[in-house]
Amino acid sequence: MPSSRRTQARLRPTSRRLRAALAIAALAGILAGCGTTERDRTAKWSADRLYNEARGELLQGNCSTARDLFAKLESRYPFGRYAQQSLMETAYCLFKEGETADAISTIDRFLKMAPNHPNADYVLYLRGLVNFIDRPAILGTLVNYQVSERDPKALHESFEAFKELVVRFPASRYTPDATRRLMFLRDALADHDTRVADYYYRRGAYLAAIDRAQNVVKEYQGSDAVERALALMVRSYARLGMAGLHDDALKVLQQNYPDTTVAID
């Protein structure tokens, strides 16, 4: 046998042993990886335990952990007695974490699933809170607060949620606070729309000014901005030469605000 063949023959067993060793090492690595994979410690937990653990995390301020546990509870026991409760608690966690869009989506899913749930008043209250934009001196006088610089869409959604709560659940424990917030939102939204109406008026868009001012008068009765909105209507009708509508708007303004000092010329 030539020397080169004898050399190859001697190498073949070594090569086979090397491949076998590498295969064993790879298998050991796979097994080691499996051994270190973290198990789901909640896999065999009952619905009661999942809920109680999630509530405990929530009470300690661990919203992210609580939300994960509530999600598992809802997924594993979708028809159990804790399913709706988990959805409600998840919405609160999202609210606390500042996840506004997800919180609203979860709340809406809850209200669609259980519109007559015993805690529907709380969920409506929470919906109002999610979009509520506060100012430094909460629920005090509007001083140097320009809601026009905020998001009026979010304010309006908050307004509608609190309004529904007050109408549907007048005896709810959340209604007094919702009412106070509702009044603030009413004034803020009315102020915003009146500013927009004034913007249109100053640019000669009188019909647009009238439309926005009429919305203030219709939707936000009781707000101080109604007086200014009526005055804008009077001035806009005068600019358009609509004498009859001008006189009607002026009459409403004078009847409701006999001592008005708002400019109408």
Secondary structure, 3 states (H helix, E strand, C coil): CCHHHHHHHHHHHHHHHHHHHHHHHHHHHHHHHHHHCCCCCCCCCCHHHHHHHHHHHHHCCCHHHHHHHHHHHHHHCCCCCCHHHHHHHHHHHHHHCCCHHHHHHHHHHHHHHCCCCCCHHHHHHHHHHHCCCCCCCCCCCCCCCCHHHCCHHHHHHHHHHHHHHHHHCCCCCCHHHHHHHHHHHHHHHHHHHHHHHHHHHHCCCHHHHHHHHHHHHHHCCCCCHHHHHHHHHHHHHHHHCCHHHHHHHHHHHHHHCCCCCCCCC
